[in-house]
Amino acid sequence: MRELVFATNNPHKLMEVRKATEGQFTILSLEDINCNEDIPETAETLEENASQKSHYVFEKYGYNCFGDDTGLEVEALGGKPGVYSARYSGPGHNHEKNMDKLLTELTGITNRKGRFRTVISLIIDGKEILFEGIVDGKILTERQGREGFGYDPVFMPDGYNLSFAQMSLDEKNQISHRGRAVQKLLNFLKTM
């Protein structure tokens, strides 16, 4: 089975991707390759951040790898928080504070349309390929559910009456932005 490094320190993302690729690829964590640094995320777009992560691992450790970046893009907020989703309320990746800020900013706003967008940068033998996954939905007025992470309790995908945080990991992976991007990644890898 082929091995790929997932350039993330987020255990939730790692778990989702390992579940989605189970039996097809072995997904190594940064810890598995003794990478203990915080990989920089200093770019202005999801594409550039994903690329920054994968290039960092490939150039420093020599592994075929992929990195991702995800943003929640809310129509009424002009696409915010977008690339700053994890740090929306400030440094520290505080999911609760991020959701509080988002819900406060949307108080009284009827347009609740939003979308999650994930970009994956894959580097195989020095060649980079990008994959994108998008799921449209709406921002709820309050948290619903206890599963998932990030903005999952306040995001309901179109066509469903559950938030991402009310779905099982398998259900979420079937329709999520990351699940869709990972599926494109897997489809590509199967052709190699």
C-alpha positions in Angstrom: 0.0 0.0 0.0 1.3 3.4 -0.9 2.3 5.9 1.8 1.6 9.6 1.7 2.3 12.2 4.4 -0.6 14.5 5.3 1.0 17.9 6.2 -1.3 18.8 9.1 -1.1 19.1 12.9 -4.9 18.9 13.1 -5.9 15.5 14.6 -9.5 15.9 13.4 -8.4 16.4 9.8 -6.0 13.5 10.0 -8.8 11.2 11.4 -11.2 12.3 8.6 -8.7 11.7 5.8 -7.5 8.4 7.3 -11.1 7.2 7.4 -11.7 8.3 3.8 -8.6 6.6 2.5 -8.8 3.4 4.6 -7.6 0.3 2.8 -6.4 2.3 -0.2 -3.4 4.3 1.1 -1.4 4.6 4.3 -1.6 8.2 5.5 1.4 9.2 7.7 1.1 12.1 10.1 3.8 14.7 10.7 4.6 13.0 13.9 5.2 9.7 12.0 8.0 11.4 10.1 9.4 13.2 13.2 8.2 16.6 11.9 7.5 18.6 15.1 7.5 22.1 13.7 4.5 24.3 13.1 4.3 24.5 9.3 3.8 28.2 8.2 0.4 29.3 6.9 1.2 32.8 5.9 -0.4 33.1 2.4 -3.5 35.1 1.4 -5.4 32.2 -0.4 -6.3 28.6 0.4 -4.4 27.4 -2.6 -1.2 29.1 -1.5 -1.5 27.9 2.1 -2.1 24.3 1.0 0.9 24.6 -1.4 3.1 26.1 1.3 2.4 23.1 3.6 3.1 20.4 1.0 6.2 22.1 -0.3 7.5 22.4 3.3 7.3 18.7 3.9 8.5 17.6 0.5 11.5 19.9 0.5 12.5 19.4 4.1 11.7 15.7 4.5 11.6 14.3 1.0 8.2 12.6 1.3 5.4 12.5 -1.3 2.7 14.4 0.6 -0.3 16.6 0.5 -1.4 19.6 2.5 -4.7 21.3 2.6 -6.4 24.5 3.7 -10.1 25.0 4.3 -12.2 28.1 4.6 -15.8 28.9 5.5 -17.0 31.5 3.0 -20.1 33.4 4.1 -22.0 35.3 1.4 -23.3 38.1 3.6 -19.8 38.7 5.0 -18.2 39.1 1.6 -16.6 35.6 1.7 -15.3 36.0 5.3 -13.8 34.3 7.3 -12.3 32.5 4.3 -8.6 31.9 4.5 -8.7 33.2 8.1 -11.4 30.8 9.3 -9.2 29.0 11.9 -7.9 32.4 13.3 -11.1 34.4 12.9 -11.4 35.4 16.5 -7.6 35.8 16.9 -4.6 33.6 17.2 -5.0 30.2 18.9 -7.5 28.4 16.7 -10.3 28.7 19.2 -13.3 27.0 17.6 -15.8 28.3 20.2 -14.7 31.9 19.9 -14.7 31.6 16.1 -18.3 30.4 16.1 -19.3 33.1 18.6 -17.8 35.8 16.4 -19.5 34.4 13.3 -22.9 34.1 14.9 -22.6 37.7 16.4 -21.7 39.1 13.0 -24.7 37.4 11.4 -27.2 38.6 14.0 -30.3 39.9 12.3 -29.0 38.9 8.8 -31.4 36.7 6.8 -29.0 35.7 4.1 -27.3 32.8 5.8 -25.7 31.3 2.7 -22.2 29.9 3.1 -19.9 27.3 1.8 -16.9 25.3 2.9 -14.1 25.1 0.5 -11.0 22.8 0.8 -8.0 23.0 -1.5 -5.5 20.1 -1.4 -2.0 20.4 -2.8 -0.4 17.1 -3.6 3.3 16.7 -4.4 4.4 13.5 -6.0 8.0 13.3 -7.1 8.3 17.1 -7.0 5.2 17.7 -9.2 2.3 19.6 -7.7 -1.4 19.0 -8.4 -4.3 20.9 -6.8 -7.7 19.5 -5.9 -10.8 21.5 -4.7 -13.9 20.4 -2.8 -16.9 22.6 -2.1 -20.1 22.1 -0.1 -22.8 24.8 -0.1 -25.1 25.3 2.8 -26.2 27.8 5.4 -25.1 29.1 8.7 -27.4 28.2 11.6 -28.5 30.7 14.3 -27.1 28.5 17.0 -24.9 25.4 17.5 -26.5 22.0 16.8 -24.6 18.7 17.5 -21.5 17.6 19.2 -19.5 15.8 16.6 -16.9 17.2 14.2 -14.8 20.3 14.8 -14.4 23.9 13.8 -17.6 25.4 12.5 -19.4 22.1 12.1 -22.1 22.8 14.8 -23.3 26.0 12.9 -23.1 24.7 9.3 -25.9 22.8 7.6 -25.2 21.5 4.1 -27.8 22.1 1.4 -30.3 19.2 1.1 -29.9 18.1 4.8 -31.6 18.9 8.0 -28.6 18.2 10.2 -25.5 20.2 10.9 -22.1 18.6 10.2 -21.8 18.2 14.0 -24.9 16.0 14.0 -23.6 13.6 11.4 -21.4 10.6 11.8 -17.9 10.8 10.4 -18.9 8.5 7.6 -21.9 10.6 6.7 -19.9 13.8 6.8 -17.1 12.4 4.7 -19.6 11.4 2.0 -20.6 15.0 1.3 -18.1 17.3 3.0 -15.7 19.8 1.2 -12.7 17.8 2.5 -14.3 14.5 1.6 -14.9 15.8 -2.0 -11.4 17.1 -2.3 -10.0 13.8 -0.9 -12.1 11.8 -3.4 -10.6 13.8 -6.3 -7.1 13.2 -4.8 -7.8 9.4 -4.6 -9.3 9.3 -8.1 -6.1 10.9 -9.4 -3.8 8.6 -7.4 -5.6 5.5 -8.8 -4.6 6.6 -12.3 -0.9 6.6 -11.5 
